[in-house]
Structure formats: structure tokens, C-alpha cells
Amino acid sequence: MTEPAPKVRLTTTTRLVLDLFLATGPDDPLWGYRITEETGLGPGIVYPLLERLEKARWITATWETGVSEDRPRRRFYTLSGTGRQQYAALRAVRERLPRWKWAPGGARH
């Protein structure tokens, strides 16, 4: 029996990465280093997040084929249909809440 996918917390960091997935097309693959560069997040944040999103089945990963000799092989990440649906659902719920309810600590801004 397959174990259930873990839940994804919709933090600011998670939203930054998922928004990047939504902004790129299938012909414009994302890999860890590129995600760090485009989001401004460090690898110590990005790689564990990618691992959690993959375990939750929100993204899928495949290894690059035809590797260049001047750099390591890349692991490409793609937003899955499940990830796209779940993220859209969480965003819809969040947009209906007053801003102070989803601010860190529930503080009003």
C-alpha cells in the first residue's frame, strides 16, 4: 500500500518556488541551481524544499541526458498535475482570507 503524500505548508519560500514553476514552460526546465539563482534563495533552503515537494508528489524529477563534459549532470524538476491543482486550491483559499489571518503569527499588517 502506498503511504499518503505529506502535506505541503504554503510558506513564502514555497510560494516563490512554486510561482517560478508556474512561470516556466515545459521547454524551459528548472534545476536546483537555476531555482536558487532566480528566487534568490540559498541551496540549503531550495534543495530540502524540492525534496519535500517531490515526496508530496507536487513535482517530479528526472536526470538530464546528454550531459556536457564541463559541468555536472542536472536534475530537472517539473510541476505535476497534482502540484498544480493543490497549489491552485491553497491559493484560492488563501485569497479569500483577510490578510491578517495569513500573515506570520496572525499579526495584522
Backbone bond lengths (Angstrom), bond angles and torsions (degrees), N, CA, C in turn:
res aa  C-N    CA-C-N  psi(-1)  N-CA   C-N-CA  omega(-1)  CA-C   N-CA-C  phi
1 M - - - 1.442 - - 1.532 109.39 -
2 T 1.309 116.72 137.17 1.449 122.19 -179.61 1.521 109.97 -78.80
3 E 1.332 115.43 134.28 1.459 118.27 179.00 1.521 109.12 -76.50
4 P 1.338 117.18 148.36 1.465 119.92 -177.83 1.524 111.26 -65.42
5 A 1.312 114.84 147.98 1.463 120.17 178.76 1.521 109.53 -69.11
6 P 1.331 117.09 139.65 1.467 119.28 177.88 1.530 110.56 -66.64
7 K 1.327 115.40 154.82 1.465 120.19 177.84 1.521 109.62 -76.09
8 V 1.321 115.19 151.03 1.458 121.39 178.76 1.523 108.21 -106.89
9 R 1.326 115.84 126.74 1.467 120.92 174.32 1.509 108.27 -82.89
10 L 1.319 116.45 131.57 1.453 120.93 -176.94 1.531 110.37 -90.09
11 T 1.325 115.26 74.09 1.466 121.59 178.42 1.522 109.30 -83.00
12 T 1.311 116.33 170.47 1.462 120.97 176.73 1.527 110.22 -58.97
13 T 1.319 116.50 -42.18 1.466 121.10 179.13 1.524 110.93 -62.07
14 T 1.322 116.75 -45.35 1.460 120.77 179.49 1.522 110.12 -62.13
15 R 1.321 116.87 -43.19 1.471 120.41 178.87 1.524 111.68 -62.27
16 L 1.327 117.88 -40.84 1.468 120.38 178.12 1.526 111.34 -58.02
17 V 1.324 115.80 -45.85 1.465 120.47 -178.28 1.524 110.72 -69.40
18 L 1.325 117.44 -45.44 1.464 119.60 -179.91 1.522 112.21 -65.41
19 D 1.329 117.50 -36.89 1.471 120.18 175.73 1.520 111.45 -62.66
20 L 1.324 116.92 -35.26 1.467 120.44 176.07 1.526 110.27 -64.35
21 F 1.336 116.84 -41.67 1.464 119.72 176.28 1.525 110.50 -59.26
22 L 1.332 117.11 -42.78 1.462 120.56 -179.58 1.524 112.18 -66.75
23 A 1.323 116.90 -28.70 1.465 121.51 -177.53 1.527 113.22 -82.39
24 T 1.331 117.50 -12.36 1.464 120.12 -178.99 1.521 110.40 -109.03
25 G 1.299 115.31 148.80 1.461 120.35 -179.29 1.516 111.82 -96.96
26 P 1.334 115.79 175.56 1.464 120.43 -178.59 1.535 113.45 -63.58
27 D 1.310 116.94 -23.89 1.471 120.41 179.00 1.522 112.38 -90.23
28 D 1.322 116.67 7.04 1.464 122.50 -177.59 1.534 108.32 -129.99
29 P 1.344 117.34 72.09 1.469 120.33 -171.21 1.528 113.78 -65.57
30 L 1.320 114.37 153.33 1.460 121.46 176.33 1.517 109.49 -108.01
31 W 1.318 116.47 143.25 1.459 122.76 173.21 1.517 106.17 -135.54
32 G 1.311 117.14 165.44 1.455 121.78 -172.52 1.515 115.75 -50.48
33 Y 1.333 117.09 -52.83 1.469 119.58 -177.32 1.529 111.17 -62.41
34 R 1.317 116.73 -40.57 1.473 119.63 178.76 1.529 110.16 -62.43
35 I 1.325 117.37 -39.98 1.460 120.50 179.03 1.526 110.34 -63.71
36 T 1.344 117.19 -40.77 1.470 119.28 177.70 1.522 110.80 -62.76
37 E 1.308 116.92 -41.30 1.464 121.02 -179.30 1.531 111.93 -66.43
38 E 1.318 117.22 -43.70 1.464 120.59 -174.40 1.523 113.45 -79.16
39 T 1.320 117.65 -25.17 1.467 120.01 179.51 1.521 112.36 -97.55
40 G 1.335 117.18 -19.69 1.458 120.62 -175.76 1.523 112.91 79.32
41 L 1.330 116.40 8.70 1.468 121.49 178.76 1.519 109.92 -89.89
42 G 1.302 117.20 148.14 1.457 121.43 -179.82 1.525 112.15 -77.02
43 P 1.321 116.23 160.65 1.465 120.17 179.64 1.522 113.30 -62.72
44 G 1.326 118.18 -28.60 1.455 121.72 177.99 1.524 112.63 -68.50
45 I 1.313 116.70 -16.11 1.461 122.25 175.51 1.527 110.01 -98.22
46 V 1.326 116.36 -46.37 1.464 121.31 -173.09 1.524 113.02 -66.88
47 Y 1.325 117.73 -49.49 1.470 119.21 -174.38 1.538 113.12 -65.05
48 P 1.350 119.44 -42.87 1.465 117.93 174.65 1.540 112.65 -63.72
49 L 1.337 116.81 -35.54 1.462 120.02 177.41 1.525 110.70 -64.79
50 L 1.332 117.27 -44.01 1.460 120.30 177.74 1.528 110.79 -60.28
51 E 1.328 116.36 -39.06 1.462 120.26 178.10 1.530 111.19 -63.72
52 R 1.343 117.02 -42.95 1.469 120.27 178.38 1.525 111.29 -65.40
53 L 1.335 117.06 -41.82 1.465 120.33 179.46 1.525 111.34 -65.52
54 E 1.325 116.48 -34.99 1.466 119.66 178.04 1.536 110.44 -70.08
55 K 1.330 117.66 -41.58 1.469 120.75 177.63 1.523 111.03 -63.31
56 A 1.332 116.61 -33.88 1.468 121.44 179.06 1.535 111.27 -80.13
57 R 1.315 116.36 -3.35 1.469 123.76 -179.98 1.530 113.13 67.72
58 W 1.327 116.34 25.37 1.460 120.74 176.36 1.522 110.74 -84.37
59 I 1.328 116.69 -25.47 1.464 121.18 176.26 1.523 108.37 -132.29
60 T 1.329 114.54 159.38 1.457 120.84 173.13 1.525 107.21 -122.02
61 A 1.315 115.63 156.14 1.463 120.31 -177.88 1.520 109.85 -131.02
62 T 1.321 115.45 141.65 1.459 122.20 174.82 1.527 108.22 -138.57
63 W 1.323 114.95 148.66 1.462 119.46 178.12 1.518 110.28 -83.16
64 E 1.292 115.92 141.40 1.465 123.76 177.35 1.531 109.76 -61.52
65 T 1.310 115.66 141.91 1.460 120.77 173.47 1.530 107.95 -108.31
66 G 1.311 117.03 160.67 1.466 120.06 -179.42 1.514 112.00 64.11
67 V 1.305 116.95 52.32 1.462 123.38 -174.23 1.521 111.84 -68.32
68 S 1.306 115.12 141.30 1.452 122.41 175.32 1.536 108.78 -75.03
69 E 1.315 116.98 147.13 1.466 120.26 179.77 1.527 112.85 -75.41
70 D 1.339 117.23 -17.17 1.461 119.79 -175.17 1.537 114.58 -94.56
71 R 1.337 116.82 6.29 1.461 119.34 177.19 1.531 109.91 -156.51
72 P 1.339 116.49 160.98 1.467 119.47 178.63 1.539 111.73 -69.53
73 R 1.300 114.69 159.23 1.460 120.95 177.37 1.524 109.23 -65.64
74 R 1.335 116.69 142.02 1.463 122.12 -179.16 1.524 110.49 -97.73
75 R 1.314 114.88 149.55 1.461 121.28 173.06 1.526 106.16 -105.85
76 F 1.335 116.07 113.57 1.460 121.48 -177.73 1.517 110.76 -87.13
77 Y 1.332 115.35 139.03 1.459 122.02 -179.13 1.525 109.24 -116.33
78 T 1.342 115.48 140.88 1.458 122.47 179.71 1.521 108.59 -132.80
79 L 1.319 116.26 138.94 1.451 121.00 175.31 1.526 108.27 -71.58
80 S 1.325 117.03 126.91 1.465 121.32 -178.75 1.531 110.13 -81.85
81 G 1.314 115.86 167.28 1.460 120.05 175.05 1.517 111.09 -60.00
82 T 1.338 116.35 -40.72 1.462 121.38 177.01 1.522 110.70 -60.61
83 G 1.327 116.59 -46.73 1.461 120.89 179.63 1.518 111.71 -61.28
84 R 1.317 116.02 -42.73 1.468 120.68 179.65 1.542 110.05 -61.72
85 Q 1.331 116.90 -45.22 1.474 121.20 -179.30 1.524 111.66 -67.31
86 Q 1.334 116.69 -46.30 1.462 120.34 -178.19 1.524 111.59 -64.71
87 Y 1.337 116.43 -41.13 1.461 119.96 -179.92 1.529 110.07 -66.01
88 A 1.309 117.45 -42.72 1.467 120.64 178.39 1.529 110.67 -61.54
89 A 1.336 117.11 -40.85 1.465 120.88 179.54 1.528 111.12 -64.91
90 L 1.333 117.14 -44.95 1.468 120.29 179.08 1.519 111.87 -64.91
91 R 1.323 116.42 -38.98 1.472 119.71 178.19 1.517 110.75 -65.13
92 A 1.332 117.66 -38.93 1.463 121.25 179.92 1.529 110.61 -63.76
93 V 1.332 116.73 -43.16 1.458 120.83 178.29 1.525 109.75 -63.39
94 R 1.295 115.43 -45.88 1.469 120.71 -177.16 1.526 111.83 -62.93
95 E 1.322 116.58 -38.75 1.470 120.13 -178.65 1.524 112.28 -68.15
96 R 1.332 117.56 -22.02 1.470 120.73 179.03 1.525 112.11 -82.70
97 L 1.333 117.26 -16.76 1.463 120.59 -178.96 1.524 111.07 -84.36
98 P 1.336 117.28 147.69 1.468 118.68 172.39 1.527 109.20 -61.67
99 R 1.301 116.96 145.87 1.466 122.04 -175.08 1.527 111.73 -53.04
100 W 1.311 119.69 -40.44 1.467 120.82 -175.85 1.519 112.22 -65.70
101 K 1.321 118.73 -20.83 1.465 120.12 179.83 1.517 112.30 -75.56
102 W 1.334 119.00 -24.43 1.447 119.18 -179.50 1.523 113.34 -112.13
103 A 1.331 116.30 5.99 1.462 119.21 173.86 1.522 108.30 -72.10
104 P 1.342 118.15 152.22 1.482 120.77 179.89 1.524 110.75 -51.63
105 G 1.316 115.29 127.86 1.451 120.74 178.00 1.529 114.03 72.49
106 G 1.319 117.25 4.52 1.464 120.44 179.75 1.530 112.36 74.43
107 A 1.335 116.95 10.94 1.452 120.09 -179.09 1.521 110.62 -71.19
108 R 1.316 115.31 144.05 1.475 119.47 177.87 1.518 109.23 -80.41
109 H 1.345 115.04 139.35 1.467 120.30 179.20 1.513 109.56 -121.10
